[in-house]
Amino acid sequence: MLYEGNTALALRHLFRMIYARYFILVLTLIFSGTANAVEVLRGDLSHSSYEVHFEQDKITPGSQHWLAVRVKPREGWHTYWANPGDSGASPYFSWKTQPLVLIGNPLYGTPERLPLGPLMNYGYHSASTLLFPVSVEQDYQGEALEISAEIEWLVCEIECVPQVDSWSFKVGTTSLGSEGNVFSEARASLPEPSYWDANLTVSNEFSNLLVFSDKADTPNIVDAYFFPHTEGIVSYATNQTWFWSKHGLELKFERSAGMPIPENGKGVLKLIYDDETTQAFEIEANLTLNIRQPDTEPNSAPFSMPIWQAAIFALIGGLILNLMPCVFPVLSLKAFALVSANYRSESNRRKEGWAYTLGIWASFMVIVGVLVTLKAGGSAIGWGFQLQEPLFIGFLILLMVLVALSLAGVFYINTGMEGAGQSLTLR
C-alpha cells in the first residue's frame, strides 16, 4: 500500500476522500429543501437554445446564490469547454449588475473529447449547464437583482457559427417556472474535487502527470484521460498513455514545438472503468517546468519584404485566382467582347477596359465597407456564415434552377432593363 508506515498521510488521504465524495452531496440535500429554483430567461438563437435559472426565488444579502445557464446546440452540433482544444472557442459572458453584487467565473461540467479530422477539441455534444456563483454582500438593499449580459458561444458541426445575444432580466421577483432538477443535474456533471496530490512536469517534448493514488482506490481502470485547463501541456490530438507506477497513476503526454508555456497544472482527470462507468476529478497539480528555450540570435531582425516584391506576389496571386472556373469564363467573355469591337477606336476600347476594372474594384469595396461597418457595430459576421443556414441554401438552389431553366429557353425573365445602354453602343 502507498500509505503504509505513514499514519498522518493516510489520515489526510482518508479525510480528503470523504470530503470530496460526500460534501457536494450533503450540500445538495440541505439546499434542496430550502431553495426554490426559478427560470428567469429562455430563448432561441440560430443554432442553439438557452435557459437561465436562479436557484432561489428570494435574494438573501450576505450569502452566495447560484445562476445556471443551460445551452442546447442543434442536433448534431456541439459547444465548447473552458479549454476548447485545437480549435473552437470557450463561451464568453460579460455580466453587469448593481453595486455589492458580483458574478464569478463559471463551473463547467466534465467535458467530452470531440475529434475532428486531425484535431482534438473539448466540449459537449448535447445540452450543458454552466453554474455561476452570485455573491450578494450584506449591505445590499433590495429584494431583487437586475442583471444584464453580453454573451457569445460557438456552435460547430464541421463549420462553426457564433451565437451572440444580449440579456437583461431580474431575479428575486417573478419567474417563468423552473424544473427542480436543473441545479442537481448540473452539480452531478461537475468533476469531483480530487483527494490526491499530483505533480505535473512539463518538458520540451513531453509532459508527465503523476497522481499520488493507490491502485486499490480506483480498481478496474481501463482508460484515463487528462483535460488540461490551460494551453501548453499536451498536443491535444496525440494519444495519452497511462500506467501504474510505484508512486501512483502516471499519464504521459506529447508536446509540440512552439507550444506556449503552461500557466498552471489544473485540469480534469477522467477515469473509465471496465463496467463502462466513468468518474472525473478536478486536479490541481504542482507544476514543474523543464523547458529549454531555443537559442536565438539577439540581433535577428524581423522578417520584412520590399513593397515592389509584395506587389509582384500579389499580382501573381491575382492571376492564379483569375484561372478559377467561377472567374475565368467571365473574363474570357469580356475579352472576346473587347476584341470583337473592331469598329471602335483603340482609345474607346482602352476606356472601356479601365471602366470595367474600376467597376469590379468599386463593387468589392462596397462589399468590404458593409462587412467592416457591421463588424464595427458589434455583429459577429463574416463572409460565408450565411451558407450555414438551410433556408439560405434552399433559396440558392431554387435560384440556380430558375436561372438554368431561363438559359435553356423554358421561360424568359423580363425586367425591362435587358436593353439598357444598347442605344449608346449603336452610336
Buried (B, 14 or more C-beta within 10 A) or exposed (E): EBBEEEEEBBEBBEEBBEBBEEEBEEEBEEBEEEBEBBBBBEEEBEBBBBBBBBBBBBBEEEEEBBBBBBBBBBEEBBBBBBBBBBBBBBBEBEBEBEEBBEBEEBBBBBBBEBEBEEEBBBBBEEBBBBBBBBBBEEEBEEEEBBBEBBBBBBBBBEEBBBBBBEBEBBBBBEBEEBEEEBBBBBBEBBBBBBBBBBBBBBEEEBBBBBBBBBEEEBEEBEEBBBBBBBBBBBBBBEEBEBEEEEEBBBBBBBBEEEBEEBEBBBBBBBBBBEEEEEBBBBBBBEBEEEBEEEEEEEEEEEEEEEEEEEEEEEEEEEEEEEEEEEEEEEEEEEEEEBEEEEEBEEEEBEEBEEEBEEEEEEEEEEEEEEBEEEEEEEEEBEEEBEEBEEEEEEEEEEEEEEEEEEEEEEEEEEEEEEEEEEEEEEE
